[in-house]
Each structure stands twice: as structure tokens, then as C-alpha cells.
Amino acid sequence: QVQLVESGGGLVQPGGSLRLSCAASGTIVGITTMGWYRQAPGKQLELVARITNDGNTNYADSVKGRFTISRDNAKNTVDLQMSSLKPEDTAVYYCNVVRFRWPTTYDSWGQGTQVTVSA
């Protein structure tokens, strides 16, 4: 089982920046993709960004050019640098880790961290 601890959320003004961090511990053998999802009030959970263990990344169209995901495989951490934040980025952000141990894929989720973008 993987435990995920997130940090870095908070309140920021439009145009500002925040950095989210997530550290994985526990049964970390077989981790493949690490990523961030978010859920705004009244909306579905959506992918923000994810990164594979060889560095390939995917971003939601709404955050391309503003957010950057990175990971440290030695430390089992994944970060999300968020810049030029907009009010519509307000949501609870969840760290996600996918682990593969043949033949099963396991999904682990963090507890969520609130990001509020408001003047």
C-alpha cells in the first residue's frame, strides 16, 4: 500500500503562483505514473497533469503553459508548479500514484489539498 502526503495548497491572488508537493511512502515498488487531479465544487474530478517514470508528461488543455509537473524518482515525490493562477483553478487538488505489480494495477490517492485563487 502506498501512502501519499501532499503539501503546498493555500490562498493566492489571481496571477500568482503555488507549488504543490506529494511524497509517496510504503509499498513504492512498481510505481509508474504520478500525477495531480482536481475537483472544483459541483464538478467532476479531472486530470491536471501526470508524468510517467521515464518523464513523459500530459497536461489538461486548461493548464498548458501555466503548470509544470516534475518528479524525483529517487525520493518518490511529484511536484506541481502552478503559475498565472486563475479563479477557475480553485479546487481541491489530489495527488495520484499508479503502481503496477503484474497482473494488477493499483491506484493510490492523497487526502487532497485546497487551492483557492481569489482577490
Biopython code that builds the backbone (N, CA, C, O; Angstrom):
import numpy as np
from Bio.PDB.StructureBuilder import StructureBuilder

atoms = [
    (1, "GLN", "N", (0.834, -1.180, 0.000)),
    (1, "GLN", "CA", (0.000, 0.000, 0.000)),
    (1, "GLN", "C", (0.881, 1.247, 0.000)),
    (1, "GLN", "O", (1.920, 1.292, 0.658)),
    (2, "VAL", "N", (0.443, 2.259, -0.754)),
    (2, "VAL", "CA", (1.201, 3.499, -0.871)),
    (2, "VAL", "C", (0.517, 4.576, -0.054)),
    (2, "VAL", "O", (-0.696, 4.759, -0.148)),
    (3, "GLN", "N", (1.288, 5.283, 0.741)),
    (3, "GLN", "CA", (0.769, 6.444, 1.455)),
    (3, "GLN", "C", (1.278, 7.706, 0.762)),
    (3, "GLN", "O", (2.447, 7.800, 0.388)),
    (4, "LEU", "N", (0.382, 8.665, 0.600)),
    (4, "LEU", "CA", (0.727, 9.914, -0.081)),
    (4, "LEU", "C", (0.467, 11.078, 0.854)),
    (4, "LEU", "O", (-0.596, 11.178, 1.467)),
    (5, "VAL", "N", (1.446, 11.952, 0.955)),
    (5, "VAL", "CA", (1.305, 13.154, 1.785)),
    (5, "VAL", "C", (1.515, 14.368, 0.897)),
    (5, "VAL", "O", (2.570, 14.541, 0.287)),
    (6, "GLU", "N", (0.486, 15.205, 0.839)),
    (6, "GLU", "CA", (0.511, 16.397, 0.000)),
    (6, "GLU", "C", (0.774, 17.631, 0.840)),
    (6, "GLU", "O", (0.472, 17.669, 2.033)),
    (7, "SER", "N", (1.341, 18.635, 0.198)),
    (7, "SER", "CA", (1.546, 19.918, 0.863)),
    (7, "SER", "C", (1.586, 21.013, -0.179)),
    (7, "SER", "O", (1.795, 20.753, -1.364)),
    (8, "GLY", "N", (1.385, 22.246, 0.272)),
    (8, "GLY", "CA", (1.593, 23.391, -0.592)),
    (8, "GLY", "C", (0.355, 24.139, -1.042)),
    (8, "GLY", "O", (0.480, 25.151, -1.732)),
    (9, "GLY", "N", (-0.826, 23.686, -0.684)),
    (9, "GLY", "CA", (-2.017, 24.418, -1.080)),
    (9, "GLY", "C", (-2.164, 25.705, -0.303)),
    (9, "GLY", "O", (-1.378, 25.996, 0.599)),
    (10, "GLY", "N", (-3.184, 26.478, -0.663)),
    (10, "GLY", "CA", (-3.433, 27.710, 0.051)),
    (10, "GLY", "C", (-4.215, 28.703, -0.766)),
    (10, "GLY", "O", (-4.803, 28.369, -1.794)),
    (11, "LEU", "N", (-4.211, 29.930, -0.291)),
    (11, "LEU", "CA", (-4.915, 31.032, -0.937)),
    (11, "LEU", "C", (-3.908, 31.891, -1.683)),
    (11, "LEU", "O", (-2.864, 32.255, -1.142)),
    (12, "VAL", "N", (-4.230, 32.208, -2.921)),
    (12, "VAL", "CA", (-3.347, 33.036, -3.735)),
    (12, "VAL", "C", (-4.184, 33.951, -4.601)),
    (12, "VAL", "O", (-5.310, 33.618, -4.972)),
    (13, "GLN", "N", (-3.631, 35.100, -4.919)),
    (13, "GLN", "CA", (-4.337, 36.038, -5.781)),
    (13, "GLN", "C", (-4.228, 35.617, -7.240)),
    (13, "GLN", "O", (-3.281, 34.926, -7.616)),
    (14, "PRO", "N", (-5.185, 36.027, -8.063)),
    (14, "PRO", "CA", (-5.075, 35.744, -9.496)),
    (14, "PRO", "C", (-3.740, 36.245, -10.045)),
    (14, "PRO", "O", (-3.287, 37.343, -9.724)),
    (15, "GLY", "N", (-3.127, 35.411, -10.879)),
    (15, "GLY", "CA", (-1.819, 35.745, -11.424)),
    (15, "GLY", "C", (-0.667, 35.241, -10.587)),
    (15, "GLY", "O", (0.484, 35.281, -11.021)),
    (16, "GLY", "N", (-0.963, 34.772, -9.402)),
    (16, "GLY", "CA", (0.080, 34.296, -8.503)),
    (16, "GLY", "C", (0.505, 32.873, -8.793)),
    (16, "GLY", "O", (0.059, 32.249, -9.756)),
    (17, "SER", "N", (1.382, 32.374, -7.930)),
    (17, "SER", "CA", (1.944, 31.031, -8.103)),
    (17, "SER", "C", (1.852, 30.249, -6.804)),
    (17, "SER", "O", (1.845, 30.806, -5.707)),
    (18, "LEU", "N", (1.781, 28.927, -6.975)),
    (18, "LEU", "CA", (1.833, 27.998, -5.860)),
    (18, "LEU", "C", (2.563, 26.757, -6.327)),
    (18, "LEU", "O", (2.583, 26.441, -7.516)),
    (19, "ARG", "N", (3.161, 26.059, -5.378)),
    (19, "ARG", "CA", (3.821, 24.796, -5.692)),
    (19, "ARG", "C", (3.249, 23.715, -4.780)),
    (19, "ARG", "O", (3.308, 23.828, -3.556)),
    (20, "LEU", "N", (2.704, 22.685, -5.376)),
    (20, "LEU", "CA", (2.198, 21.533, -4.640)),
    (20, "LEU", "C", (3.243, 20.425, -4.657)),
    (20, "LEU", "O", (3.918, 20.203, -5.662)),
    (21, "SER", "N", (3.365, 19.735, -3.525)),
    (21, "SER", "CA", (4.304, 18.615, -3.431)),
    (21, "SER", "C", (3.579, 17.396, -2.879)),
    (21, "SER", "O", (2.645, 17.508, -2.085)),
    (22, "CYS", "N", (4.030, 16.240, -3.318)),
    (22, "CYS", "CA", (3.446, 14.978, -2.861)),
    (22, "CYS", "C", (4.572, 13.976, -2.680)),
    (22, "CYS", "O", (5.385, 13.761, -3.579)),
    (23, "ALA", "N", (4.605, 13.364, -1.501)),
    (23, "ALA", "CA", (5.630, 12.368, -1.206)),
    (23, "ALA", "C", (4.975, 11.010, -0.997)),
    (23, "ALA", "O", (4.017, 10.876, -0.235)),
    (24, "ALA", "N", (5.505, 10.012, -1.684)),
    (24, "ALA", "CA", (4.986, 8.654, -1.574)),
    (24, "ALA", "C", (5.866, 7.823, -0.655)),
    (24, "ALA", "O", (7.092, 7.932, -0.675)),
    (25, "SER", "N", (5.217, 6.991, 0.149)),
    (25, "SER", "CA", (5.951, 6.078, 1.019)),
    (25, "SER", "C", (5.180, 4.771, 1.115)),
    (25, "SER", "O", (4.059, 4.660, 0.618)),
    (26, "GLY", "N", (5.789, 3.787, 1.756)),
    (26, "GLY", "CA", (5.134, 2.488, 1.875)),
    (26, "GLY", "C", (5.603, 1.547, 0.776)),
    (26, "GLY", "O", (6.799, 1.433, 0.507)),
    (27, "THR", "N", (4.644, 0.875, 0.145)),
    (27, "THR", "CA", (4.975, -0.087, -0.909)),
    (27, "THR", "C", (5.123, 0.663, -2.228)),
    (27, "THR", "O", (4.163, 0.803, -2.987)),
    (28, "ILE", "N", (6.322, 1.137, -2.489)),
    (28, "ILE", "CA", (6.539, 2.016, -3.641)),
    (28, "ILE", "C", (7.134, 1.293, -4.834)),
    (28, "ILE", "O", (7.324, 1.897, -5.889)),
    (29, "VAL", "N", (7.428, 0.019, -4.688)),
    (29, "VAL", "CA", (7.969, -0.739, -5.815)),
    (29, "VAL", "C", (6.898, -0.832, -6.899)),
    (29, "VAL", "O", (5.744, -1.158, -6.620)),
    (30, "GLY", "N", (7.290, -0.546, -8.120)),
    (30, "GLY", "CA", (6.369, -0.675, -9.238)),
    (30, "GLY", "C", (5.608, 0.592, -9.575)),
    (30, "GLY", "O", (4.699, 0.560, -10.405)),
    (31, "ILE", "N", (5.960, 1.717, -8.945)),
    (31, "ILE", "CA", (5.281, 2.976, -9.281)),
    (31, "ILE", "C", (5.574, 3.322, -10.730)),
    (31, "ILE", "O", (6.724, 3.289, -11.167)),
    (32, "THR", "N", (4.529, 3.652, -11.469)),
    (32, "THR", "CA", (4.686, 4.064, -12.865)),
    (32, "THR", "C", (4.339, 5.537, -12.991)),
    (32, "THR", "O", (5.232, 6.384, -12.974)),
    (33, "THR", "N", (3.070, 5.855, -13.115)),
    (33, "THR", "CA", (2.647, 7.237, -13.327)),
    (33, "THR", "C", (2.335, 7.927, -12.002)),
    (33, "THR", "O", (1.714, 7.342, -11.114)),
    (34, "MET", "N", (2.774, 9.174, -11.883)),
    (34, "MET", "CA", (2.413, 10.035, -10.762)),
    (34, "MET", "C", (1.729, 11.270, -11.335)),
    (34, "MET", "O", (2.101, 11.753, -12.404)),
    (35, "GLY", "N", (0.744, 11.771, -10.630)),
    (35, "GLY", "CA", (0.042, 12.901, -11.203)),
    (35, "GLY", "C", (-0.796, 13.667, -10.206)),
    (35, "GLY", "O", (-0.839, 13.357, -9.016)),
    (36, "TRP", "N", (-1.456, 14.675, -10.733)),
    (36, "TRP", "CA", (-2.344, 15.533, -9.946)),
    (36, "TRP", "C", (-3.697, 15.634, -10.648)),
    (36, "TRP", "O", (-3.786, 15.810, -11.864)),
    (37, "TYR", "N", (-4.727, 15.519, -9.849)),
    (37, "TYR", "CA", (-6.092, 15.716, -10.288)),
    (37, "TYR", "C", (-6.701, 16.816, -9.432)),
    (37, "TYR", "O", (-6.157, 17.186, -8.392)),
    (38, "ARG", "N", (-7.821, 17.325, -9.878)),
    (38, "ARG", "CA", (-8.504, 18.342, -9.069)),
    (38, "ARG", "C", (-10.004, 18.202, -9.208)),
    (38, "ARG", "O", (-10.523, 17.675, -10.192)),
    (39, "GLN", "N", (-10.679, 18.694, -8.185)),
    (39, "GLN", "CA", (-12.131, 18.698, -8.197)),
    (39, "GLN", "C", (-12.630, 20.016, -7.633)),
    (39, "GLN", "O", (-12.401, 20.342, -6.468)),
    (40, "ALA", "N", (-13.308, 20.758, -8.476)),
    (40, "ALA", "CA", (-13.924, 22.009, -8.055)),
    (40, "ALA", "C", (-15.332, 21.724, -7.541)),
    (40, "ALA", "O", (-15.920, 20.699, -7.887)),
    (41, "PRO", "N", (-15.877, 22.615, -6.724)),
    (41, "PRO", "CA", (-17.225, 22.397, -6.197)),
    (41, "PRO", "C", (-18.235, 22.185, -7.319)),
    (41, "PRO", "O", (-18.313, 22.978, -8.258)),
    (42, "GLY", "N", (-18.996, 21.121, -7.213)),
    (42, "GLY", "CA", (-20.031, 20.841, -8.192)),
    (42, "GLY", "C", (-19.535, 20.278, -9.505)),
    (42, "GLY", "O", (-20.317, 20.103, -10.439)),
    (43, "LYS", "N", (-18.251, 19.993, -9.591)),
    (43, "LYS", "CA", (-17.688, 19.489, -10.838)),
    (43, "LYS", "C", (-17.042, 18.125, -10.614)),
    (43, "LYS", "O", (-16.786, 17.710, -9.484)),
    (44, "GLN", "N", (-16.792, 17.453, -11.716)),
    (44, "GLN", "CA", (-16.175, 16.133, -11.638)),
    (44, "GLN", "C", (-14.668, 16.243, -11.431)),
    (44, "GLN", "O", (-14.046, 17.265, -11.723)),
    (45, "LEU", "N", (-14.119, 15.174, -10.926)),
    (45, "LEU", "CA", (-12.678, 15.082, -10.807)),
    (45, "LEU", "C", (-12.055, 15.115, -12.195)),
    (45, "LEU", "O", (-12.527, 14.433, -13.105)),
    (46, "GLU", "N", (-10.991, 15.909, -12.363)),
    (46, "GLU", "CA", (-10.359, 15.987, -13.666)),
    (46, "GLU", "C", (-8.839, 15.901, -13.528)),
    (46, "GLU", "O", (-8.254, 16.314, -12.527)),
    (47, "LEU", "N", (-8.233, 15.350, -14.568)),
    (47, "LEU", "CA", (-6.784, 15.288, -14.611)),
    (47, "LEU", "C", (-6.217, 16.689, -14.808)),
    (47, "LEU", "O", (-6.694, 17.448, -15.651)),
    (48, "VAL", "N", (-5.201, 17.023, -14.029)),
    (48, "VAL", "CA", (-4.468, 18.274, -14.215)),
    (48, "VAL", "C", (-3.177, 17.988, -14.996)),
    (48, "VAL", "O", (-2.920, 18.583, -16.043)),
    (49, "ALA", "N", (-2.387, 17.077, -14.464)),
    (49, "ALA", "CA", (-1.122, 16.720, -15.112)),
    (49, "ALA", "C", (-0.641, 15.397, -14.560)),
    (49, "ALA", "O", (-0.937, 15.042, -13.419)),
    (50, "ARG", "N", (0.102, 14.667, -15.378)),
    (50, "ARG", "CA", (0.699, 13.417, -14.913)),
    (50, "ARG", "C", (2.022, 13.210, -15.610)),
    (50, "ARG", "O", (2.280, 13.773, -16.674)),
    (51, "ILE", "N", (2.861, 12.388, -14.990)),
    (51, "ILE", "CA", (4.200, 12.163, -15.509)),
    (51, "ILE", "C", (4.559, 10.703, -15.293)),
    (51, "ILE", "O", (4.353, 10.151, -14.212)),
    (52, "THR", "N", (5.093, 10.094, -16.329)),
    (52, "THR", "CA", (5.496, 8.693, -16.227)),
    (52, "THR", "C", (6.882, 8.578, -15.595)),
    (52, "THR", "O", (7.561, 9.580, -15.370)),
    (53, "ASN", "N", (7.282, 7.362, -15.318)),
    (53, "ASN", "CA", (8.578, 7.196, -14.653)),
    (53, "ASN", "C", (9.755, 7.443, -15.599)),
    (53, "ASN", "O", (10.901, 7.486, -15.154)),
    (54, "ASP", "N", (9.490, 7.603, -16.885)),
    (54, "ASP", "CA", (10.572, 7.997, -17.788)),
    (54, "ASP", "C", (10.416, 9.441, -18.255)),
    (54, "ASP", "O", (11.068, 9.870, -19.208)),
    (55, "GLY", "N", (9.541, 10.191, -17.570)),
    (55, "GLY", "CA", (9.490, 11.627, -17.786)),
    (55, "GLY", "C", (8.488, 12.148, -18.797)),
    (55, "GLY", "O", (8.442, 13.353, -19.042)),
    (56, "ASN", "N", (7.686, 11.281, -19.390)),
    (56, "ASN", "CA", (6.655, 11.762, -20.316)),
    (56, "ASN", "C", (5.510, 12.414, -19.541)),
    (56, "ASN", "O", (5.074, 11.907, -18.508)),
    (57, "THR", "N", (5.041, 13.528, -20.052)),
    (57, "THR", "CA", (4.024, 14.297, -19.335)),
    (57, "THR", "C", (2.758, 14.487, -20.165)),
    (57, "THR", "O", (2.790, 14.492, -21.395)),
    (58, "ASN", "N", (1.648, 14.643, -19.455)),
    (58, "ASN", "CA", (0.372, 15.021, -20.040)),
    (58, "ASN", "C", (-0.210, 16.144, -19.194)),
    (58, "ASN", "O", (-0.109, 16.126, -17.967)),
    (59, "TYR", "N", (-0.821, 17.125, -19.860)),
    (59, "TYR", "CA", (-1.453, 18.231, -19.162)),
    (59, "TYR", "C", (-2.865, 18.427, -19.676)),
    (59, "TYR", "O", (-3.158, 18.172, -20.844)),
    (60, "ALA", "N", (-3.728, 18.879, -18.796)),
    (60, "ALA", "CA", (-5.033, 19.332, -19.238)),
    (60, "ALA", "C", (-4.827, 20.580, -20.094)),
    (60, "ALA", "O", (-3.933, 21.383, -19.828)),
    (61, "ASP", "N", (-5.652, 20.735, -21.112)),
    (61, "ASP", "CA", (-5.520, 21.897, -22.001)),
    (61, "ASP", "C", (-5.602, 23.205, -21.216)),
    (61, "ASP", "O", (-4.940, 24.184, -21.559)),
    (62, "SER", "N", (-6.408, 23.213, -20.175)),
    (62, "SER", "CA", (-6.646, 24.445, -19.421)),
    (62, "SER", "C", (-5.424, 24.910, -18.623)),
    (62, "SER", "O", (-5.377, 26.060, -18.186)),
    (63, "VAL", "N", (-4.439, 24.031, -18.431)),
    (63, "VAL", "CA", (-3.275, 24.416, -17.627)),
    (63, "VAL", "C", (-1.978, 24.426, -18.429)),
    (63, "VAL", "O", (-0.928, 24.791, -17.900)),
    (64, "LYS", "N", (-2.039, 24.035, -19.680)),
    (64, "LYS", "CA", (-0.823, 24.006, -20.503)),
    (64, "LYS", "C", (-0.193, 25.389, -20.571)),
    (64, "LYS", "O", (-0.876, 26.392, -20.782)),
    (65, "GLY", "N", (1.115, 25.423, -20.389)),
    (65, "GLY", "CA", (1.836, 26.678, -20.422)),
    (65, "GLY", "C", (1.847, 27.420, -19.105)),
    (65, "GLY", "O", (2.574, 28.403, -18.953)),
    (66, "ARG", "N", (1.045, 26.962, -18.140)),
    (66, "ARG", "CA", (0.988, 27.623, -16.833)),
    (66, "ARG", "C", (1.475, 26.705, -15.710)),
    (66, "ARG", "O", (2.076, 27.166, -14.740)),
    (67, "PHE", "N", (1.215, 25.417, -15.849)),
    (67, "PHE", "CA", (1.588, 24.451, -14.816)),
    (67, "PHE", "C", (2.707, 23.569, -15.338)),
    (67, "PHE", "O", (2.783, 23.273, -16.531)),
    (68, "THR", "N", (3.573, 23.154, -14.421)),
    (68, "THR", "CA", (4.655, 22.237, -14.757)),
    (68, "THR", "C", (4.728, 21.131, -13.713)),
    (68, "THR", "O", (4.818, 21.397, -12.515)),
    (69, "ILE", "N", (4.687, 19.899, -14.179)),
    (69, "ILE", "CA", (4.798, 18.751, -13.274)),
    (69, "ILE", "C", (6.211, 18.196, -13.345)),
    (69, "ILE", "O", (6.827, 18.163, -14.411)),
    (70, "SER", "N", (6.711, 17.766, -12.209)),
    (70, "SER", "CA", (8.042, 17.161, -12.159)),
    (70, "SER", "C", (8.047, 16.075, -11.086)),
    (70, "SER", "O", (7.205, 16.066, -10.188)),
    (71, "ARG", "N", (8.994, 15.177, -11.194)),
    (71, "ARG", "CA", (9.085, 14.119, -10.188)),
    (71, "ARG", "C", (10.534, 13.799, -9.911)),
    (71, "ARG", "O", (11.414, 14.009, -10.747)),
    (72, "ASP", "N", (10.761, 13.286, -8.717)),
    (72, "ASP", "CA", (12.083, 12.823, -8.315)),
    (72, "ASP", "C", (11.932, 11.339, -7.998)),
    (72, "ASP", "O", (11.393, 10.975, -6.952)),
    (73, "ASN", "N", (12.400, 10.497, -8.888)),
    (73, "ASN", "CA", (12.211, 9.061, -8.712)),
    (73, "ASN", "C", (12.987, 8.517, -7.509)),
    (73, "ASN", "O", (12.575, 7.535, -6.892)),
    (74, "ALA", "N", (14.091, 9.148, -7.186)),
    (74, "ALA", "CA", (14.889, 8.694, -6.042)),
    (74, "ALA", "C", (14.172, 8.984, -4.721)),
    (74, "ALA", "O", (14.290, 8.224, -3.760)),
    (75, "LYS", "N", (13.438, 10.076, -4.686)),
    (75, "LYS", "CA", (12.736, 10.476, -3.459)),
    (75, "LYS", "C", (11.261, 10.108, -3.481)),
    (75, "LYS", "O", (10.556, 10.270, -2.485)),
    (76, "ASN", "N", (10.798, 9.607, -4.635)),
    (76, "ASN", "CA", (9.373, 9.255, -4.789)),
    (76, "ASN", "C", (8.464, 10.443, -4.503)),
    (76, "ASN", "O", (7.492, 10.344, -3.755)),
    (77, "THR", "N", (8.805, 11.550, -5.113)),
    (77, "THR", "CA", (7.996, 12.761, -4.958)),
    (77, "THR", "C", (7.556, 13.267, -6.317)),
    (77, "THR", "O", (8.215, 13.036, -7.330)),
    (78, "VAL", "N", (6.437, 13.957, -6.318)),
    (78, "VAL", "CA", (5.941, 14.610, -7.519)),
    (78, "VAL", "C", (5.471, 16.002, -7.128)),
    (78, "VAL", "O", (4.749, 16.174, -6.145)),
    (79, "ASP", "N", (5.887, 16.986, -7.903)),
    (79, "ASP", "CA", (5.549, 18.377, -7.635)),
    (79, "ASP", "C", (4.737, 18.958, -8.782)),
    (79, "ASP", "O", (4.836, 18.514, -9.926)),
    (80, "LEU", "N", (3.938, 19.953, -8.452)),
    (80, "LEU", "CA", (3.181, 20.683, -9.466)),
    (80, "LEU", "C", (3.424, 22.164, -9.239)),
    (80, "LEU", "O", (2.940, 22.738, -8.263)),
    (81, "GLN", "N", (4.172, 22.778, -10.139)),
    (81, "GLN", "CA", (4.394, 24.222, -10.084)),
    (81, "GLN", "C", (3.289, 24.907, -10.868)),
    (81, "GLN", "O", (3.130, 24.679, -12.067)),
    (82, "MET", "N", (2.529, 25.745, -10.183)),
    (82, "MET", "CA", (1.392, 26.407, -10.800)),
    (82, "MET", "C", (1.657, 27.896, -10.870)),
    (82, "MET", "O", (1.941, 28.527, -9.852)),
    (83, "SER", "N", (1.567, 28.457, -12.053)),
    (83, "SER", "CA", (1.808, 29.877, -12.258)),
    (83, "SER", "C", (0.624, 30.493, -12.992)),
    (83, "SER", "O", (-0.219, 29.787, -13.546)),
    (84, "SER", "N", (0.576, 31.803, -12.984)),
    (84, "SER", "CA", (-0.512, 32.539, -13.650)),
    (84, "SER", "C", (-1.870, 31.961, -13.256)),
    (84, "SER", "O", (-2.729, 31.711, -14.101)),
    (85, "LEU", "N", (-2.035, 31.761, -11.977)),
    (85, "LEU", "CA", (-3.253, 31.116, -11.491)),
    (85, "LEU", "C", (-4.483, 31.962, -11.752)),
    (85, "LEU", "O", (-4.438, 33.191, -11.702)),
    (86, "LYS", "N", (-5.584, 31.279, -12.031)),
    (86, "LYS", "CA", (-6.858, 31.913, -12.337)),
    (86, "LYS", "C", (-7.894, 31.465, -11.315)),
    (86, "LYS", "O", (-7.733, 30.409, -10.703)),
    (87, "PRO", "N", (-8.949, 32.241, -11.119)),
    (87, "PRO", "CA", (-10.004, 31.811, -10.190)),
    (87, "PRO", "C", (-10.564, 30.426, -10.535)),
    (87, "PRO", "O", (-10.961, 29.675, -9.644)),
    (88, "GLU", "N", (-10.594, 30.097, -11.809)),
    (88, "GLU", "CA", (-11.126, 28.790, -12.212)),
    (88, "GLU", "C", (-10.192, 27.631, -11.872)),
    (88, "GLU", "O", (-10.555, 26.471, -12.064)),
    (89, "ASP", "N", (-9.006, 27.927, -11.375)),
    (89, "ASP", "CA", (-8.112, 26.875, -10.885)),
    (89, "ASP", "C", (-8.450, 26.476, -9.448)),
    (89, "ASP", "O", (-7.886, 25.521, -8.912)),
    (90, "THR", "N", (-9.361, 27.204, -8.837)),
    (90, "THR", "CA", (-9.772, 26.893, -7.468)),
    (90, "THR", "C", (-10.387, 25.502, -7.407)),
    (90, "THR", "O", (-11.338, 25.196, -8.127)),
    (91, "ALA", "N", (-9.832, 24.668, -6.539)),
    (91, "ALA", "CA", (-10.285, 23.281, -6.427)),
    (91, "ALA", "C", (-9.509, 22.595, -5.315)),
    (91, "ALA", "O", (-8.538, 23.135, -4.783)),
    (92, "VAL", "N", (-9.956, 21.402, -4.979)),
    (92, "VAL", "CA", (-9.145, 20.518, -4.145)),
    (92, "VAL", "C", (-8.266, 19.709, -5.091)),
    (92, "VAL", "O", (-8.763, 19.092, -6.033)),
    (93, "TYR", "N", (-6.980, 19.712, -4.842)),
    (93, "TYR", "CA", (-6.023, 19.019, -5.694)),
    (93, "TYR", "C", (-5.582, 17.724, -5.008)),
    (93, "TYR", "O", (-5.228, 17.713, -3.829)),
    (94, "TYR", "N", (-5.613, 16.646, -5.772)),
    (94, "TYR", "CA", (-5.287, 15.325, -5.251)),
    (94, "TYR", "C", (-4.076, 14.748, -5.967)),
    (94, "TYR", "O", (-3.993, 14.770, -7.195)),
    (95, "CYS", "N", (-3.163, 14.244, -5.200)),
    (95, "CYS", "CA", (-2.032, 13.510, -5.752)),
    (95, "CYS", "C", (-2.476, 12.078, -6.060)),
    (95, "CYS", "O", (-3.230, 11.471, -5.299)),
    (96, "ASN", "N", (-2.001, 11.560, -7.174)),
    (96, "ASN", "CA", (-2.340, 10.192, -7.582)),
    (96, "ASN", "C", (-1.080, 9.437, -7.987)),
    (96, "ASN", "O", (-0.215, 9.970, -8.681)),
    (97, "VAL", "N", (-0.993, 8.208, -7.549)),
    (97, "VAL", "CA", (0.130, 7.352, -7.925)),
    (97, "VAL", "C", (-0.414, 6.025, -8.435)),
    (97, "VAL", "O", (-1.276, 5.406, -7.811)),
    (98, "VAL", "N", (0.099, 5.611, -9.563)),
    (98, "VAL", "CA", (-0.280, 4.330, -10.139)),
    (98, "VAL", "C", (0.890, 3.369, -9.977)),
    (98, "VAL", "O", (2.036, 3.679, -10.303)),
    (99, "ARG", "N", (0.559, 2.207, -9.467)),
    (99, "ARG", "CA", (1.606, 1.200, -9.228)),
    (99, "ARG", "C", (1.222, -0.077, -9.925)),
    (99, "ARG", "O", (0.065, -0.491, -9.856)),
    (100, "PHE", "N", (2.142, -0.701, -10.584)),
    (100, "PHE", "CA", (1.851, -1.928, -11.321)),
    (100, "PHE", "C", (2.673, -3.067, -10.764)),
    (100, "PHE", "O", (3.903, -3.025, -10.734)),
    (101, "ARG", "N", (1.955, -4.090, -10.323)),
    (101, "ARG", "CA", (2.589, -5.340, -9.920)),
    (101, "ARG", "C", (1.818, -6.424, -10.637)),
    (101, "ARG", "O", (0.679, -6.726, -10.279)),
    (102, "TRP", "N", (2.420, -6.996, -11.625)),
    (102, "TRP", "CA", (1.721, -7.912, -12.519)),
    (102, "TRP", "C", (0.925, -8.940, -11.746)),
    (102, "TRP", "O", (1.451, -9.561, -10.822)),
    (103, "PRO", "N", (-0.367, -9.137, -12.116)),
    (103, "PRO", "CA", (-1.070, -8.511, -13.245)),
    (103, "PRO", "C", (-1.994, -7.361, -12.840)),
    (103, "PRO", "O", (-2.924, -7.024, -13.573)),
    (104, "THR", "N", (-1.739, -6.757, -11.668)),
    (104, "THR", "CA", (-2.694, -5.787, -11.129)),
    (104, "THR", "C", (-2.122, -4.379, -11.112)),
    (104, "THR", "O", (-0.950, -4.167, -10.801)),
    (105, "THR", "N", (-2.980, -3.420, -11.455)),
    (105, "THR", "CA", (-2.639, -2.003, -11.337)),
    (105, "THR", "C", (-3.328, -1.433, -10.113)),
    (105, "THR", "O", (-4.521, -1.650, -9.902)),
    (106, "TYR", "N", (-2.567, -0.699, -9.305)),
    (106, "TYR", "CA", (-3.101, -0.121, -8.080)),
    (106, "TYR", "C", (-3.088, 1.403, -8.185)),
    (106, "TYR", "O", (-2.112, 2.003, -8.636)),
    (107, "ASP", "N", (-4.186, 2.009, -7.761)),
    (107, "ASP", "CA", (-4.311, 3.468, -7.707)),
    (107, "ASP", "C", (-4.279, 3.915, -6.256)),
    (107, "ASP", "O", (-4.993, 3.361, -5.421)),
    (108, "SER", "N", (-3.459, 4.909, -5.950)),
    (108, "SER", "CA", (-3.442, 5.475, -4.610)),
    (108, "SER", "C", (-3.679, 6.979, -4.699)),
    (108, "SER", "O", (-3.246, 7.638, -5.644)),
    (109, "TRP", "N", (-4.373, 7.505, -3.700)),
    (109, "TRP", "CA", (-4.750, 8.919, -3.699)),
    (109, "TRP", "C", (-4.340, 9.584, -2.406)),
    (109, "TRP", "O", (-4.383, 8.983, -1.332)),
    (110, "GLY", "N", (-3.937, 10.848, -2.531)),
    (110, "GLY", "CA", (-3.682, 11.648, -1.348)),
    (110, "GLY", "C", (-4.984, 12.161, -0.755)),
    (110, "GLY", "O", (-6.068, 11.933, -1.292)),
    (111, "GLN", "N", (-4.851, 12.854, 0.358)),
    (111, "GLN", "CA", (-6.042, 13.337, 1.067)),
    (111, "GLN", "C", (-6.621, 14.603, 0.454)),
    (111, "GLN", "O", (-7.743, 14.996, 0.772)),
    (112, "GLY", "N", (-5.863, 15.233, -0.416)),
    (112, "GLY", "CA", (-6.324, 16.449, -1.069)),
    (112, "GLY", "C", (-5.813, 17.701, -0.380)),
    (112, "GLY", "O", (-5.683, 17.745, 0.844)),
    (113, "THR", "N", (-5.529, 18.708, -1.172)),
    (113, "THR", "CA", (-5.100, 19.996, -0.631)),
    (113, "THR", "C", (-5.857, 21.101, -1.367)),
    (113, "THR", "O", (-5.958, 21.092, -2.594)),
    (114, "GLN", "N", (-6.378, 22.036, -0.609)),
    (114, "GLN", "CA", (-7.210, 23.098, -1.185)),
    (114, "GLN", "C", (-6.345, 24.182, -1.807)),
    (114, "GLN", "O", (-5.393, 24.672, -1.200)),
    (115, "VAL", "N", (-6.700, 24.539, -3.028)),
    (115, "VAL", "CA", (-6.103, 25.701, -3.699)),
    (115, "VAL", "C", (-7.231, 26.676, -3.998)),
    (115, "VAL", "O", (-8.202, 26.328, -4.670)),
    (116, "THR", "N", (-7.100, 27.890, -3.498)),
    (116, "THR", "CA", (-8.101, 28.916, -3.720)),
    (116, "THR", "C", (-7.431, 30.109, -4.370)),
    (116, "THR", "O", (-6.468, 30.668, -3.844)),
    (117, "VAL", "N", (-7.960, 30.489, -5.527)),
    (117, "VAL", "CA", (-7.431, 31.645, -6.255)),
    (117, "VAL", "C", (-8.491, 32.737, -6.205)),
    (117, "VAL", "O", (-9.551, 32.629, -6.823)),
    (118, "SER", "N", (-8.184, 33.777, -5.466)),
    (118, "SER", "CA", (-9.175, 34.828, -5.247)),
    (118, "SER", "C", (-8.477, 36.120, -4.868)),
    (118, "SER", "O", (-7.434, 36.129, -4.214)),
    (119, "ALA", "N", (-9.099, 37.226, -5.309)),
    (119, "ALA", "CA", (-8.582, 38.530, -4.918)),
    (119, "ALA", "C", (-9.066, 38.905, -3.526)),
    (119, "ALA", "O", (-8.730, 39.978, -3.024)),
]
sb = StructureBuilder()
sb.init_structure("model")
sb.init_model(0)
sb.init_chain("A")
sb.init_seg("    ")
for serial, (resi, resn, name, xyz) in enumerate(atoms, 1):
    if name == "N":
        sb.init_residue(resn, " ", resi, " ")
    sb.init_atom(name, np.array(xyz, "f"), 0.0, 1.0, " ", f" {name:<3s}", serial, name[0])
structure = sb.get_structure()
